[in-house]
């Protein structure tokens, strides 16, 4: 599998984020049901933002991860301050094992 760390930056008080959160979570749930989510959740330090770790088939590219995450309502509705997607190498895997 190829893993990607997706980091979202947004204000914790953003009305747009709050309003879209249920739809975003439906999107994340669908990815989980498809076996594409390793872990997902907001940062709890009061700064806002979230981390999503996805797994795609071996040989998947950054473009593949971007295409997948482009369907997230947070992205399609343009409510994120920033989004970063990077290939991640889980040297010690603990999720789902």
N, C-alpha and C positions, 0 to 999 in steps of 0.2 A: 504494500500500500504506500501511497505518497500522502504525506500530511502537510497541512497548511494552517498557519496561525493567522487568524483574522482579528484585527483590533479595530474597534469602533471608538471614536471620540465623539461625545455629545454631552451637553449640559444635563446634570441630573434633574434640573427643574424644567426642562424643555416640554412645553405643552404638546408639541408635535410628536415627540418621542412617547410621552404618556398616552396620547390618543392612539398611536399606531402600535403600541406594545402588544395588544392581543393579536393583531394580524401578524406581527413579526414572530410572535411565539408559535402561531400556527405554522408559519413557514419553517421555523426551527424544528418543530415537532415532525413535520413531513420529512425533513432531511434526516432526522433521527430514525424514523420508521424505514427510510431507505438505506440505513446503515452508513450514512455519510457524516454523522456528528460524533466526535470523540468526547467533547465537552463544550458547554456553552453557559455563559452567565455574565451578569454585570459585575463590575468592580464595586466594592463596598466601602471604599475609602472616602466617599463623599465628593469625589471629583467627577463622577459620571463615567460613561464609557463601558465597554464590554470586551470580552475575549471569547472567540468561537474557534474551536479546533475542528477542522474537517479532515476526512480521509477519503481519498479517491483512488481509483485503480492505479497500479504501478504504471509509471510512464506518464502520468497526468502532469500537465504543465500549469504554470501560474495562470496562463490564459484560461485553462479549464476551470480553475478555482474561481477566477474572477467572473467567468460566465455564470457559474452556479450562484455565486453570491450577489450577482447583479439582479436577481429576482427577489431579493429580500425587500420587503416594503420600506424598511428604513432607507434603503438605497434608492428604490424607484420613486419614492416620494421626496427624495433629496433633503432629508432631515439630519443627516450626519454632518458633523463638523469636519471629520476626516475618517478615512478608512484605509487600513494598511493590510495587505495580504502578502505573507511571506512563506516560502517553503520552510518546513520545520522538520528536524530530525530528532525524534523521541528516542534518545539513547537508552533511557530507562522508561519503559512503558508500564504504566500502572492503570490506565483507563481500560475498563471492560475486561480485565483479566482476573 
